[in-house]
Amino acid sequence: MDRRPRAVALYSGGLDSTLAILVMLRQGVEITALTFLTHFGCDISDRSSCSKDPFKAAEQFGFTVKLCHLADKFIEILKAPKYGHGKNMNPCIDCRILMLKEAKEFMKITGADFIITGEVLGQRPMSQRRETFPLIDREAGLEGYVLRPLTALNLKPTIPEMQGLVKRDLLYGFKGRSRKPQMALAEEFGLKDYPTPAGGCLLTDPIYSFRLKELLTHNPDPSIKEINLLRVGRHFRLSPYCKAVVGRDKDENAMIESIAEKGDYLIKVIGHGSPLTILTGAVTENDLRLASSICARYSDGKHMPSVNVNIEKVGEGSVIRIAIPADDNLLNTFRIQPPVMTGDMKRTLHRIAY
């Protein structure tokens, strides 16, 4: 070959995907990294396990990053994945196949020789098993062309290895859930600024998954706004056609305000510390009354017999009304949450927010 080998990398900006790229760069492989955007992570929209700036490592180590939007395609496989969901709403196998198919097309366009990922045998229970890797590669039409540098010594040699494009003895045999080998390798490469490993995908979170299932039940074709709202606040289904989301802090109030679109209602208590409540869908007078009461319940005026609330219809103006703070029975009647809330589930309510 009269040029450097070229590879397309699946890149979240997390530790493993970055290390896979660095291992290949050390062998002289030219890398173009694809970061996929799905609204659910693991991508740059996820703050927990993936980098919010995937370009930082690229600038430091010398590879190219391109963003690839998969939102519409991903929503479709999410509804009915061929290989099913995991414990929650995560369609991990179908997700990986979709990403590899997109990477395959990019590989053809750019004339790359193979694809790399940061996957490690046994690290994820659904998609990173010995029998699953070949299935995923076959379904994506990439048998033999997906190299997993961090765990390659546990797997059969790939075509780029057999062609001499990659030296197998410079690859690794990591396996299992421990990240200690990866952290040691990161130190060797001088990679210091990487996120703490975590769950990664919001679809593995039971609270988020419950909200998403509930949304898809009422709207099989949700908007980006509706999907983004799943990450924030307390959620209430007031009717099959109307939903309220109540912010929990200043940051969530700001996020709700930024998400709101023309025709939505924004509600806030006047004269007391108050959350911002958004009301979306086909809103009736009864929905406005219920949402105002729920908003009042979470304000500093919750012990008052009544409070004044400002109700703004985005793009059309606002009015002031009187609201009676809701009691626990009313909250429980309309709140969207699993029937049984474990301690872990309650803690994740804060983890899934922006």
C-alpha positions in Angstrom: 0.0 0.0 0.0 1.5 3.4 -1.0 -0.4 5.3 1.6 -1.0 5.1 5.4 -3.9 2.8 6.4 -7.1 4.6 7.1 -9.8 3.7 9.6 -13.2 5.1 10.7 -13.7 5.2 14.4 -16.9 5.0 16.4 -16.2 7.8 18.9 -18.1 8.9 22.0 -15.3 10.9 23.5 -15.2 8.5 26.4 -12.1 6.7 27.7 -12.4 3.4 25.7 -13.2 5.0 22.3 -10.4 7.5 22.8 -7.9 4.8 23.7 -8.9 2.7 20.7 -8.0 5.6 18.5 -4.7 6.3 20.2 -3.7 2.6 19.8 -4.2 2.9 16.1 -2.5 6.3 15.8 0.5 4.7 17.4 0.6 2.2 14.5 0.5 5.0 11.9 -3.2 4.6 11.0 -5.0 7.7 9.8 -8.2 8.1 11.8 -11.5 9.9 11.1 -13.8 9.6 14.1 -17.6 9.6 13.9 -19.5 10.9 16.9 -23.2 9.9 16.7 -26.0 12.1 18.0 -29.1 10.2 19.1 -30.6 12.5 21.9 -30.0 9.6 24.4 -26.2 9.3 24.7 -23.7 7.8 24.6 -22.7 10.9 22.6 -21.6 14.5 23.3 -25.1 15.3 24.6 -24.5 13.0 27.5 -22.7 14.6 30.5 -21.9 11.5 32.5 -19.7 9.0 30.6 -19.0 10.8 27.3 -17.0 13.9 26.7 -18.9 17.2 26.2 -16.0 18.2 23.9 -14.9 15.3 21.7 -12.8 17.7 19.7 -10.4 18.3 22.6 -8.7 14.9 22.4 -8.7 15.2 18.6 -6.8 18.4 18.7 -4.3 17.0 21.3 -3.5 13.8 19.5 -4.2 14.6 15.8 -7.3 13.0 14.4 -10.5 14.3 12.8 -13.9 14.2 14.4 -17.2 14.4 12.4 -20.7 14.6 13.8 -23.4 12.2 12.5 -27.1 12.7 13.4 -29.0 9.5 13.8 -32.0 10.8 15.7 -34.8 9.9 13.2 -33.3 6.5 12.4 -32.6 5.7 16.0 -36.2 6.5 17.1 -37.5 4.0 14.6 -35.3 1.1 15.9 -36.1 2.2 19.5 -39.8 1.4 18.9 -39.3 -2.2 17.8 -35.6 -3.3 17.8 -35.0 -6.6 15.9 -32.8 -7.9 18.8 -34.9 -6.5 21.6 -34.4 -4.1 24.4 -32.1 -4.6 27.3 -33.2 -4.4 30.9 -34.8 -1.0 30.2 -35.3 0.7 26.8 -31.8 0.2 25.5 -31.7 -1.5 22.1 -28.0 -2.0 22.4 -27.5 -4.6 19.6 -29.6 -2.7 17.1 -28.0 0.5 18.0 -24.5 -0.8 17.4 -25.6 -2.2 14.0 -27.1 1.1 13.0 -23.9 3.0 13.9 -21.7 0.5 12.1 -23.9 0.7 9.0 -23.5 4.5 9.0 -19.7 4.1 9.5 -19.6 1.6 6.6 -21.1 4.2 4.2 -18.6 6.8 5.4 -15.8 4.2 5.0 -16.8 3.7 1.4 -17.0 7.5 0.7 -13.7 8.2 2.2 -11.8 5.1 1.0 -11.0 4.0 4.5 -9.8 0.4 5.0 -11.6 -0.7 8.2 -13.6 0.4 11.2 -12.5 0.5 14.9 -14.5 0.7 18.1 -13.6 1.0 21.8 -15.6 -2.1 22.7 -14.2 -4.5 25.3 -15.3 -8.1 25.6 -17.6 -8.6 28.6 -17.9 -4.9 29.5 -21.5 -4.6 28.5 -24.0 -7.4 29.2 -26.0 -7.1 26.0 -23.8 -6.0 23.1 -20.3 -6.8 24.1 -20.4 -10.6 24.3 -18.2 -13.0 22.3 -21.1 -14.3 20.3 -22.6 -10.9 19.8 -19.7 -9.2 18.1 -19.8 -11.4 15.0 -23.6 -11.1 14.8 -23.4 -7.3 14.9 -20.6 -7.2 12.3 -22.5 -9.5 10.0 -25.8 -7.6 10.3 -23.9 -4.4 9.4 -22.3 -6.0 6.4 -18.8 -5.6 7.9 -17.6 -9.1 8.7 -13.9 -9.0 9.3 -13.7 -5.3 8.9 -14.4 -4.2 12.5 -11.3 -4.0 14.7 -11.7 -3.7 18.4 -8.1 -2.7 19.5 -8.6 -2.9 23.2 -9.9 -6.5 23.2 -8.6 -7.8 19.9 -6.4 -10.5 21.4 -9.5 -12.2 22.8 -11.1 -12.4 19.3 -10.2 -13.8 15.9 -7.8 -11.8 13.7 -9.6 -9.3 11.5 -9.0 -8.6 7.8 -6.8 -5.5 8.4 -4.6 -7.6 10.7 -4.3 -10.4 8.2 -3.5 -7.9 5.4 -0.7 -6.4 7.5 -2.3 -3.0 7.9 -2.3 -3.5 11.7 0.2 -5.3 13.9 -1.7 -7.7 16.1 1.1 -7.9 18.7 0.5 -4.1 19.4 -3.2 -4.7 20.2 -4.6 -5.5 23.6 -6.6 -8.3 25.3 -8.7 -6.3 27.9 -11.9 -8.0 29.0 -14.5 -7.6 31.7 -15.9 -4.6 33.5 -12.8 -3.3 35.3 -11.4 -0.1 33.8 -8.0 -0.3 35.6 -6.2 -1.5 32.5 -7.7 1.3 30.4 -6.7 3.9 33.1 -3.1 2.6 33.1 -3.0 2.8 29.3 -4.4 6.3 29.4 -1.5 7.3 31.7 0.9 5.7 29.3 -0.5 7.8 26.4 -0.6 11.0 28.5 -4.4 11.1 28.3 -5.5 12.8 31.4 -8.7 14.7 30.6 -11.3 12.0 30.2 -14.8 11.5 31.9 -15.3 9.1 34.7 -16.8 5.8 33.3 -20.5 5.5 33.9 -23.6 4.1 32.4 -23.4 6.2 29.3 -26.8 5.8 27.6 -29.9 7.3 29.1 -31.9 4.3 27.8 -30.3 2.1 30.5 -31.8 4.3 33.2 -35.1 2.9 34.6 -36.7 6.3 35.4 -35.8 7.8 32.0 -37.0 4.6 30.3 -40.3 4.6 32.1 -40.9 8.2 31.0 -40.0 7.3 27.4 -42.3 4.3 27.3 -45.1 6.5 28.6 -44.4 9.1 26.0 -44.4 6.6 23.1 -47.7 5.2 24.4 -49.4 8.5 23.9 -47.3 9.8 21.0 -45.6 7.2 18.8 -43.9 10.0 16.8 -42.6 12.4 19.5 -40.9 15.7 18.7 -37.4 16.6 19.7 -38.9 18.9 22.3 -40.8 16.1 23.9 -37.7 13.9 24.0 -35.5 16.7 25.5 -38.1 17.3 28.2 -37.7 13.7 29.4 -34.3 14.7 30.9 -35.6 17.4 33.2 -38.1 18.0 36.0 -41.1 16.2 37.5 -43.5 14.8 34.9 -47.3 14.7 35.1 -49.8 13.3 32.5 -52.9 15.5 32.9 -54.7 13.9 29.9 -53.9 11.6 27.0 -53.1 14.8 25.0 -51.5 17.0 27.6 -48.4 16.8 29.8 -46.9 19.1 32.5 -43.2 19.2 33.5 -42.1 21.0 36.7 -38.5 22.2 37.1 -36.6 21.2 40.2 -34.0 24.0 40.3 -32.7 27.1 38.6 -30.8 25.2 35.9 -33.9 23.1 35.0 -36.1 26.2 34.9 -33.7 27.7 32.4 -33.7 24.5 30.4 -37.5 24.3 30.3 -37.7 27.9 29.2 -35.2 27.3 26.4 -37.1 24.2 25.2 -40.6 25.9 25.2 -42.1 26.5 21.8 -44.9 28.7 20.5 -48.2 27.4 21.8 -46.8 25.9 25.0 -47.8 27.3 28.4 -45.3 28.4 31.0 -46.5 28.8 34.6 -44.8 30.4 37.6 -46.0 31.4 41.1 -45.8 35.2 41.8 -44.3 36.5 45.0 -42.8 33.2 46.1 -39.8 31.1 45.1 -41.2 29.0 42.3 -40.4 26.3 39.8 -41.1 26.9 36.1 -43.8 24.6 34.8 -44.3 23.8 31.1 -47.6 22.6 29.8 -47.5 21.0 26.3 -50.0 19.3 24.0 -53.8 20.0 23.6 -54.3 22.1 26.7 -57.7 22.6 28.2 -58.9 24.9 31.0 -58.9 22.0 33.4 -55.3 21.2 32.4 -54.3 24.8 33.2 -56.0 24.6 36.6 -54.3 21.3 37.4 -50.8 22.5 36.2 -51.1 25.7 38.2 -52.1 23.8 41.3 -49.1 21.4 40.9 -46.7 24.3 40.2 -48.0 26.0 43.4 -47.4 22.8 45.4 -43.7 22.9 44.6 -43.3 26.6 45.2 -42.3 28.3 48.5 -46.0 29.3 48.8 -47.1 25.6 49.1 -48.5 26.2 52.6 -50.6 29.2 51.6 -54.3 28.6 51.1 -53.9 30.1 47.6 -51.3 31.9 45.5 -51.2 34.0 42.3 -49.7 32.3 39.2 -48.5 33.8 36.0 -49.6 31.8 33.0 -47.8 32.6 29.7 -48.8 31.2 26.4 -45.6 31.3 24.5 -45.9 33.8 21.6 -49.2 35.1 22.7 -48.9 36.8 26.2 -49.8 36.0 29.8 -52.5 36.2 32.4 -52.6 36.0 36.2 -54.8 33.5 38.0 -55.4 32.2 41.5 -54.2 28.6 42.3 -54.7 26.3 45.3 -51.5 24.3 46.0 -52.1 20.6 45.2 -52.2 17.9 47.9 -50.3 14.6 47.7 -53.3 12.7 46.4 -53.5 15.0 43.4 -49.8 14.7 42.7 -49.8 10.9 42.9 -52.8 10.7 40.6 -51.1 12.4 37.7 -47.4 11.9 38.3 -45.4 9.8 35.8 -43.2 7.4 37.6 -42.8 3.6 38.2 -45.4 2.2 40.6 -42.5 1.2 43.0 -39.7 3.7 43.4 -36.5 2.2 44.8 -33.8 4.3 46.5 -31.6 3.9 43.4 -34.4 5.1 41.2 -34.9 8.2 43.3 -31.2 9.1 43.1 -31.2 8.7 39.3 -33.9 11.4 39.0 -31.0 13.9 39.5 -28.5 12.0 37.4 -30.6 12.1 34.2 -31.1 15.9 34.3 -28.9 18.3 32.3 
